[in-house]
């Protein structure tokens, strides 16, 4: 069955679909001897596909990992500014995997990585609104500030879905809160804090859907179990 070339590249773990489109646009992919174009269709196993001069053969074993991302790492496979990347932390897994979603440079906690492009695409689709739970430390706290954090704000031209916010403790003007989101907008919690007059000093994701970070050490990774993978299937 014919399908878009970038979907095949993603399934083989070459790159995410978006990155595969960039590779095609850069002329790095050949289809049956000719430079591929965006929109080209191919049949896996029947058409000859080459990436950077190498023939695409043998779909790799699918891998699904959970990483406890530390602060100070960017959620990319490479960085033009020379910053440390999450790819360095999972380099010993034996496969080329890429992140599902993002945590910004100063955020930490649960991050999924995989070489299964279809799986990643499903999890990142707006229809998949799995709860994401965070631990948030703030300064400039005043009693009742959590109510301001719950209010929707406009991000990139759209209103956010109201967050669930619960106060864990506070001492003076510092506090720790639990925040649950049902969408993944860019720097959403930090921008909610700015709108509420708070300063986020630490942000840690501890749960995504049914997956919990648990006692996984900072900077360490582990494979997802079959049960965990099944719980994320749509």
N, C-alpha and C positions, 0 to 999 in steps of 0.2 A: 504494500500500500504506500503510495506516495505521501510524503509529509514534508513540512518545511525543513530546510537544511539545518537551520539553527536549533531546531528541536532535536535532531539526531545528534548534533555536536554536544548539546547539553546532556543528553542521555548517556553519552560515552564519557562524560566527565571532562571534556575538553575545556568547557567554560559554561557560564550561565548563558541563558538565551540572549540576554542583552549584550553580553560581551562577545558571544558568537556572532551576532549581527555586526559588531564593530570589526571583528576579524574578517568577515566576508567583505565588508566595505573597504577594508585595507588591502584586499586582493591576496590574502594569505590562504584562501581556501580554493581548491580546484575540484570541479565536478566533472567526471569522465574526461579529464584532460584539459578542460577549459576553466578559465578563472570564473568562479561562481559569482552570482549576483544576488542581491537582496531579493527575496521572493522566490528563489529557485526551489523546486521540489525534487526530492530524491527518494529512492526506495532503499531502506537499510538492507545491506547484504546483496543487493543487485547492482547498485550504482557504485562506481569507484569514487571515493571521497578522499582527498589528500589535504592535510593541514600542515603548513610550513614544510611542504615537500615530503611529508611522511604519510603513508597509507593508513587510513583509519580501519583498524581490524580488532575484532574481539572486544565486545563490550565489557568493561571492567566490573568486578564484583561491586555491588552497591554497598556503600558505607554510610552510616548515620552516626554522628558523634554529638556528644554534649561537652561543651567546654565551660570552665569557670573562668571567664575572661577577667584579667586584672586591669586596673587603671593603667593608662599610658600606652595602650595598644590600639591601633586602628583596625577596624573591621573590614580589611581588604586583603588581597593576596600579595600586593606590592604597594609601595608608597613612594611617590616622586620626591617627597621631602625627607626621605630616609628614616622615617619613624618606624618603630617596631610594629609588626603586624601579627594578627592572630595566626597567620599561616606558619609562623615560626614556632608557635606553641603546639601545633599538631603535625609538624613535619615528620615525626616518627610513626605516624599512623600507617605509612606505607602506600597511601593513595593521595591523589590530588583532590582535595575537597575544598569547597568554598562556602562562605557563610550564608545562612538563611536569615535575611533581615540584618539589622545593624544594632550595635551599641556604640555610642560615641566615644571619643578618646578617653574621656574622664569617667565614663560609666563602667560598671563591672557586673559580673554575674553570668547567668545562664545564656549561652549562645549555641545554637545548633549549626552544624556544618554537615555537608553531604556532597556526594558526587552524582546524586540522582536528580537531574534537572527537573523532571516532571513533578517529583515530590516537592522540591523547593518552590516551584511555580505555584502549586496548589496552596502551600502554606502561606505564601506571600500575597495571594489573591485577596482583594477586599472582601470577598464573600466569606473567607475564612477568618472569623473574628474571635479567635481563641483568646481567652483572658490572659493577660500578662500581669503578673503581680510583682511589685517592687517594694523595696525598703528605701525610704527617703529620709535623709538627714538634712535639716534646714537651720539657718540662722535668721534673725529678725522675726522670730515667731511671736505672735500675739494670740491669746485665747480666741478660738473661733475661726482662725485662719484656714482651717481645713474646709470650711464651708466655701470660702473663696476659691479654693483649689478645685472644688467640684463643679464650678460654673463653666459651661462651654465657652470657648474663645474661638475666634476666627483664625485659622492657620491656612495659608496658601489659598485663600479664597473660599474655604469651606469651614463650617462650624464643626468643632470637635464633639464626639460623643461624651456625655458627662462621665467623669471619672468617679470611682468609688474611693473614698478617702477616710482613713480611720487613724486617730491619734494613738500612738503607742505610749509615748512619754514626752514630757517636756520639763525643762529646767531653765528658768529664766527665759531668755529669748532664743534658746536652742531647743529643738524637738526632733523626734523621730516619728515618721508616719508610714502607714501602709497605703499604697496606691495601687488600684487595679484599673487597667485600661482594656478596652475592647477594640482598639485599633492601634496602628503603629505609625503615627505621624512623626515627622522629623523633629527631634529634640522636644517632643510634646511636653513631658513633665517639667523640663527646665523652663519652657516657655509659659507653662501654667504657673510655675513659681514666680516668674517675673511679673505676670499679670496680677498675682496675689500679693505682691510686695515682699516676697520671700527670696532668700538666696539658698539654692541647693548646694550643699557642701559635700554630699556623698549620695550616689544613686546605685542601687544594686538590684538586678532582676533575679528573683528567686523561683519564679514559676512561669511556665508557658503552657496553657491548656492543662493537661493532666500530668505534665512533666515537672518535677521539682528538683531544684539544685541539690538539696540534701547536704551531705557532708563532703561533697567533692572539693578537694583542696584548690586554693587559688592557683591558676595557671595550669591545672591538670585537666585532662579530658578522659572520657570513657565512651565506649560504644553504647548506643541505645539497645535495649533488649527488644526481642520480637514483640512482646506485649506492648512496650512503649511505642514502637513504630506503628503497630496496628491501631493504637489509641489516637494517632494523629491522622490516619488515613481518612479521606473524605468520600 
